[in-house]
Amino acid sequence: MPLGYFELSVYMKNLDTLKKKIIFTLLVIVVYRLGSHIPLPTVDMAKLGEMAKIAKSGIFSMFNTFSGGAISRASIFALGIAPYITSSIIMQLLVASYPTLKRIKKEGGEQGAAKITQYTRYLTVFIAFFQGFSIATGLVAIDVIPSSGDVFSAKLLTAFVITVSTLIVMWMGDQITSHGIGNGSSVIIFAGIVSEAPRDLANVFTSIKTGSLTPMDGLGLFIMFGLTCLLVSFCERSFRMIYIQYPRQNYHQFMAKQQQAQQNQFIPLKINTAGVIPPIFASALLLLPTTIISMFADSTNEIAQMIVRNFNHGKPAFVIADVILILFFSYFYNTSLFETDDLVNGLRRNGAFIPGVRPGDQTSEYLKKTLKYLSFIGGGYLVVICGIPELMSSKYGYSFLLGGTGLLIVFSVINDVVVQFQTHMMSSKYEKAMKKYNQR
C-alpha cells in the first residue's frame, strides 16, 4: 500500500478529531448563550428593564460583562462562571499562604490536586449563593422581584436557582476542557465578552450618528482600540529568557544533541506572569463597597453618596486607586505565588545552572529579583491596558469596546486555542514520521 495513503489517513484522523472538538465546544457555547436568555422564575417580566440599574452598578457591572449581559436580563446564568474564577483565585492565595494546603498540593500528587479542586468547588457554591442572594436583594429593592408576599423565600429561591445554574456553567466549562478546545472557563467568559462586542460597536456608531460623538473622536476610539490590541498581542507573547547550562563532562559524547537543543535551554518567564488576576482583583475590591452600599445602605447618607459618586468606572479616584491596586497585586503575585524554590530544585535535580549564578540560594535570589523586575514591567503594562478604557469611559461616558480586562481574556483564549491547534498539527506530523519509520 503506498506511503501517501498512510500520511493522508493520519492527517484526516487528526483533522476529524479537531473538528469534533470544535463542534463540541461550539455546541456547549450555544447552550450556554441560550441559557443566558432564560429569566429567573421570581422576576416580574414587565419590570425587567429596571435590571440595567443593577447591571451597571458596582461589581455586578464586571459580572455582567463576563456573562455577556446575563445580569441585565435577570437570567438564571446571571453570574456565569465568575464565582468559580473568584474561588480559584482565592484558593491560589490560600495554597500559597497556608502550609497545610501547600503540602496537600505538593505531596499529594494527583489526589492532592483533586482535593484542592474539590475545595475550590465547595467555595464556589458559597460564593455563588452569597452573590445570588445579593442580586435577589437588589431585585427586590427595584421591585423586579415583587415586594409583596414572602420576600425572604423569593430571595432564597432566586439565590438557589443562580447557585445551581452557576454549577451547571462550571460543569460546562469542565466538559469543554476535557472534550473541546481551550480552557473551558476561559472559553465561556470569552463567549460572554465577545457577544457584547456588537452592541458596543453599535453604541459607538449611534453616538456618531446622533452627534454626541464626533467622527474624529469615533475614529480616535477605533485607532486607540487597535493600538491596544497590538500592545496586548505583543506583551502576552513576550518572555524574559533566562539561559541555563548543563554539566560539560559528557559534552563531547553528546555534542551534536547539545548543539541541536541549545536554543531550547532556557527558562521562559512571561512578562505578564500574573495574567488577568491583578485587574480583576483591583476592580472587585474597588466596586465591592459601592455594591454593598447600593444593596443595603441608606442611599441618603452623605458618606455613602460620596463613595458611590467617586468609586465607579471612569472617576479619577477610581482610576488612581485601580492603578495602585493593579501594581500591588502584580507585585504580590510574582513575589508570593510564583514557586521559585520548586524551579531551583528542578534545576538541581537535572544538574542545570544559570551561567554566572551559583546553584542553590543564589539562583533562588536571582529568580526572585528577576520576578520583581518583571512585576513592575507587567504591572505597568496592565495599568496601560486597563487605564485606557477607564480614561475613555471618563471622557465619553460609556464603556470602551471590550475593556482592558476583557481584551486580556480574549487574547489569552485565542492564544490557548492557537496553541492547541498547533499541538494537533505537530501530533499529526509526528504520527506521519512514525509511519514512515515503520515502513522502512
C-alpha positions in Angstrom: 0.0 0.0 0.0 1.5 3.4 -0.9 3.0 5.5 1.8 0.9 8.5 0.8 -2.2 6.7 2.0 -0.8 6.4 5.5 0.1 10.1 5.6 -3.4 11.1 4.4 -5.1 8.7 6.8 -3.2 10.1 9.8 -3.8 13.7 8.7 -7.6 13.0 8.2 -7.8 11.3 11.6 -6.3 14.3 13.4 -8.4 16.7 11.4 -11.5 14.7 12.3 -10.6 14.8 16.0 -10.1 18.5 15.8 -13.4 19.0 14.0 -15.2 17.1 16.7 -13.6 19.2 19.5 -14.5 22.4 17.7 -18.1 21.3 17.1 -18.4 20.1 20.8 -17.1 23.5 22.0 -19.5 25.5 19.8 -22.5 23.4 20.9 -21.7 24.0 24.6 -21.3 27.7 23.9 -24.7 27.8 22.1 -26.3 26.0 25.1 -24.7 28.5 27.5 -25.8 31.5 25.4 -29.4 30.2 25.2 -29.4 29.7 29.0 -28.3 33.3 29.5 -31.6 34.4 28.0 -33.8 32.3 30.3 -35.1 34.6 33.1 -35.3 33.8 36.8 -38.6 32.4 37.9 -39.2 35.0 40.5 -38.9 38.2 38.4 -41.6 40.4 37.1 -41.0 40.4 33.3 -42.9 43.7 33.0 -40.2 45.4 35.0 -37.2 43.7 33.5 -35.9 47.0 32.1 -35.0 48.1 35.6 -32.3 45.4 35.7 -30.0 47.9 33.9 -29.6 49.7 37.2 -28.1 46.6 38.8 -26.1 45.5 35.7 -24.3 48.9 35.6 -23.7 49.3 39.3 -20.7 48.1 41.4 -19.2 44.7 41.0 -22.2 43.4 39.1 -21.1 45.5 36.1 -18.0 43.3 35.8 -20.0 40.1 36.2 -22.5 41.4 33.5 -19.6 41.9 31.1 -18.2 38.4 31.8 -21.6 36.8 31.5 -22.5 38.5 28.2 -25.2 40.7 29.7 -26.9 37.9 31.6 -27.4 40.1 34.7 -29.2 42.8 32.7 -31.6 40.1 31.5 -32.1 38.7 35.1 -31.0 35.3 33.6 -30.5 32.1 35.5 -26.9 32.3 34.3 -26.6 35.8 35.7 -23.2 35.1 37.4 -21.9 32.8 34.6 -18.5 31.3 35.6 -17.4 34.3 37.7 -17.9 32.6 41.2 -15.7 29.7 40.1 -13.0 32.1 38.8 -13.1 34.0 42.1 -12.9 30.8 44.0 -9.9 29.6 42.0 -8.0 32.8 42.6 -8.8 32.7 46.4 -7.6 29.1 46.6 -4.4 30.1 44.8 -3.8 32.6 47.5 -4.7 30.2 50.3 -2.4 27.5 49.0 0.5 29.9 48.8 -0.3 31.2 52.4 -1.1 28.1 54.4 1.5 25.3 54.7 -1.2 22.6 55.2 -2.8 23.3 51.8 0.6 23.8 50.2 1.7 20.4 51.5 -1.5 18.8 50.2 -0.9 20.2 46.7 2.9 19.3 46.6 2.9 15.9 48.3 -0.5 14.6 47.4 0.2 14.3 43.6 -3.0 13.8 41.6 -5.0 13.1 44.7 -3.8 16.3 46.3 -4.7 18.3 43.2 -8.1 16.7 43.1 -8.6 17.6 46.8 -7.7 21.3 46.1 -10.1 21.3 43.1 -12.8 19.9 45.5 -12.2 22.7 48.0 -12.4 25.2 45.1 -15.8 23.9 44.1 -17.1 24.0 47.7 -16.0 27.6 47.9 -17.7 28.3 44.5 -21.1 27.1 46.0 -20.7 29.5 48.9 -19.7 32.5 46.7 -22.4 31.8 44.2 -25.1 31.7 46.9 -23.9 34.9 48.5 -23.7 36.8 45.2 -27.0 35.3 44.1 -28.7 36.5 47.4 -27.1 39.9 46.8 -28.7 40.1 43.3 -32.0 39.0 44.7 -31.8 41.7 47.3 -31.2 44.3 44.6 -34.1 42.9 42.5 -36.4 43.3 45.5 -35.1 46.9 46.0 -36.1 47.9 42.5 -39.3 45.8 42.6 -38.2 43.5 39.8 -39.0 40.8 42.3 -42.4 41.8 43.8 -42.0 43.0 47.4 -45.5 41.7 48.3 -45.8 38.3 49.7 -43.0 36.2 51.2 -40.0 38.2 50.1 -37.4 36.2 52.0 -38.5 32.9 50.3 -38.3 34.6 46.9 -34.8 35.8 47.7 -33.8 32.2 48.8 -35.3 30.7 45.7 -33.5 33.2 43.4 -30.2 32.6 45.2 -30.7 28.8 44.9 -31.5 29.0 41.2 -28.5 31.2 40.5 -26.2 28.9 42.5 -27.4 25.7 40.7 -27.1 27.5 37.3 -23.5 28.5 38.2 -22.6 24.9 39.0 -24.1 23.9 35.6 -22.0 26.5 33.9 -18.9 25.3 35.8 -19.7 21.7 34.6 -20.0 23.0 31.0 -16.5 24.5 31.4 -15.1 21.2 32.6 -16.6 19.5 29.6 -15.0 22.0 27.2 -11.7 21.5 28.9 -12.0 17.7 28.7 -13.6 17.2 25.2 -13.3 20.6 23.5 -10.8 23.3 22.6 -9.1 25.5 25.1 -9.7 26.1 28.8 -13.4 25.7 29.5 -13.8 28.5 32.0 -11.9 31.0 29.8 -13.8 29.9 26.7 -17.2 30.6 28.5 -16.0 34.0 29.6 -14.7 34.7 26.1 -18.1 33.8 24.6 -19.8 36.2 27.0 -17.4 39.1 26.4 -17.4 38.7 22.6 -21.2 38.5 22.5 -21.4 42.1 23.8 -18.9 43.5 21.3 -21.5 44.1 18.5 -23.6 46.2 21.0 -20.5 48.3 21.9 -19.8 48.9 18.3 -23.5 49.9 17.7 -23.3 52.3 20.6 -20.2 54.0 19.0 -21.9 54.4 15.6 -25.2 55.5 17.2 -23.3 58.2 19.2 -21.6 59.4 16.0 -25.0 59.5 14.2 -26.7 61.4 17.0 -23.8 63.9 17.3 -22.8 63.0 20.9 -19.6 61.8 19.4 -17.7 63.5 16.6 -16.5 61.4 13.6 -12.9 62.3 14.6 -13.5 61.1 18.1 -15.0 57.9 16.8 -12.0 57.4 14.6 -9.7 58.0 17.5 -11.6 55.4 19.6 -11.0 52.8 16.9 -7.4 53.7 16.4 -6.8 53.5 20.2 -8.6 50.2 20.3 -6.4 48.8 17.5 -3.2 50.0 19.2 -4.4 48.5 22.5 -5.0 45.2 20.7 -1.5 45.3 19.2 0.1 46.0 22.6 -1.8 43.1 24.3 -0.8 40.8 21.5 2.8 41.8 21.7 3.1 41.7 25.5 1.2 38.5 26.0 3.7 36.7 23.8 6.8 38.3 25.3 9.1 36.4 27.7 12.3 37.1 29.7 14.6 34.2 28.7 16.9 33.0 31.4 19.5 30.8 29.8 20.7 27.6 31.6 23.5 25.2 31.1 24.1 21.5 31.8 27.3 19.8 33.1 30.0 19.6 30.4 31.6 16.2 31.4 29.5 14.4 28.7 29.6 17.3 26.2 31.9 15.6 23.7 29.8 12.4 23.7 26.5 14.3 23.2 27.9 17.3 21.3 25.5 17.0 18.3 22.5 16.6 20.6 23.5 19.5 22.7 24.0 21.8 19.7 20.6 20.9 18.4 18.9 21.6 21.7 20.9 24.7 22.6 18.2 27.1 21.6 15.7 25.4 23.9 17.9 25.6 27.1 16.3 28.5 28.8 13.6 29.3 31.4 10.9 31.4 29.9 9.4 33.9 32.3 6.3 35.6 30.9 6.3 39.4 31.1 2.8 39.4 32.4 3.2 36.5 34.8 0.1 37.4 36.9 -2.2 37.4 33.9 -5.7 38.9 34.5 -5.6 38.4 38.3 -4.4 41.9 39.2 -7.1 43.9 37.3 -9.9 41.5 38.3 -8.9 41.7 42.0 -8.4 45.5 41.8 -11.8 46.1 40.2 -13.6 43.7 42.5 -12.2 45.4 45.6 -13.0 48.9 44.4 -16.5 48.1 43.2 -17.5 46.0 46.2 -18.2 48.9 48.5 -20.5 50.6 46.0 -22.3 47.3 45.5 -22.8 46.8 49.3 -24.0 50.4 49.7 -26.4 50.2 46.8 -27.9 47.0 48.1 -28.0 47.5 51.9 -27.1 51.1 53.0 -29.2 54.2 53.2 -28.8 56.0 49.9 -29.3 59.4 51.5 -26.2 59.0 53.7 -23.6 61.6 52.6 -20.6 59.3 53.1 -22.4 56.5 51.1 -23.2 59.0 48.3 -19.6 60.2 48.2 -18.3 56.6 47.8 -20.8 55.8 45.1 -20.1 59.1 43.3 -16.3 58.7 43.3 -15.6 55.0 43.2 -17.1 54.0 39.9 -15.7 53.4 36.4 -14.2 56.5 34.8 -13.9 58.5 38.0 -10.5 60.0 38.9 -10.4 58.4 42.4 -11.3 55.0 40.9 -8.7 55.3 38.2 -5.9 56.2 40.7 -6.9 53.5 43.2 -7.1 51.0 40.3 -3.6 51.8 39.2 -2.2 51.4 42.7 -4.0 48.1 43.3 -3.0 46.6 39.9 0.7 47.3 40.6 0.3 45.9 44.2 -1.4 42.7 43.1 1.1 42.2 40.2 4.0 42.5 42.6 2.3 40.3 45.2 1.5 37.6 42.7 5.1 37.4 41.4 6.8 37.5 44.8 4.4 35.4 46.8 2.7 32.9 44.5 5.4 32.1 42.0 7.3 29.0 43.3 11.0 29.8 42.7 12.1 27.1 45.1 10.4 24.4 43.0 12.2 25.8 40.0 15.6 25.8 41.7 15.1 22.2 43.0 14.2 21.1 39.4 17.4 22.7 38.1 19.4 21.0 40.8 17.9 17.6 40.1 18.8 17.9 36.4 22.3 19.3 37.1 21.5 22.5 35.4 22.6 26.0 36.4 22.3 29.6 35.3 25.6 30.9 33.9 27.3 33.3 36.4 25.0 32.4 39.2 25.8 29.8 41.9 23.3 26.9 42.3 21.0 26.9 45.3 20.2 30.1 47.3 21.9 32.5 44.9 19.8 31.0 42.0 16.7 31.4 44.0 17.5 35.1 44.9 18.4 35.7 41.2 15.0 34.4 40.1 13.2 36.4 42.8 15.0 39.6 41.8 14.1 38.9 38.1 10.4 38.4 39.0 10.3 41.6 41.0 11.7 43.4 37.9 9.1 41.7 35.7 6.3 42.5 38.2 6.8 46.2 37.6 7.0 45.8 33.8 3.9 43.6 33.8 2.1 45.8 36.2 2.9 48.9 34.1 1.6 47.1 31.0 -1.6 46.1 32.9 -2.1 49.7 34.1 -1.9 51.0 30.5 -4.2 48.3 29.1 -6.8 48.8 31.9 -6.3 52.5 32.2 -7.0 53.4 28.6 -10.7 52.1 28.8 -11.2 53.9 32.1 -10.0 57.2 30.6 -12.2 56.7 27.6 -15.1 55.9 29.9 -14.4 59.1 31.8 -14.3 61.2 28.6 -17.2 59.7 26.6 -19.4 58.3 29.4 -19.7 54.7 28.2 -17.5 51.5 28.1 -14.7 51.4 25.7 -15.5 48.5 23.5 -14.2 45.3 25.2 -12.4 46.9 28.1 -8.9 46.2 29.3 -9.7 43.0 31.3 -11.9 41.8 28.5 -9.2 42.2 26.0 -6.7 40.3 28.1 -9.1 37.4 28.5 -10.0 37.4 24.7 -6.3 37.3 23.7 -5.4 34.6 26.2 -8.2 32.4 25.0 -7.2 33.0 21.3 -3.6 32.1 22.2 -4.7 29.0 24.0 -6.8 27.8 21.1 -3.9 28.5 18.6 -1.5 26.5 20.8 -3.9 23.6 20.8 -4.3 23.8 17.0 -0.5 23.7 16.7 -0.3 20.8 19.1 -2.7 18.8 16.9 -0.8 19.6 13.8 2.5 18.6 15.4 0.9 15.4 16.6 -0.2 14.7 13.0 3.4 15.3 11.8 4.8 13.1 14.5 2.5 10.2 13.6 3.3 10.6 9.9 7.0 10.4 10.8 6.4 7.3 12.8 4.5 5.7 9.9 7.4 6.4 7.6 9.9 4.9 10.1 7.8 1.8 10.5 7.6 1.3 6.7 11.3 1.1 6.3 
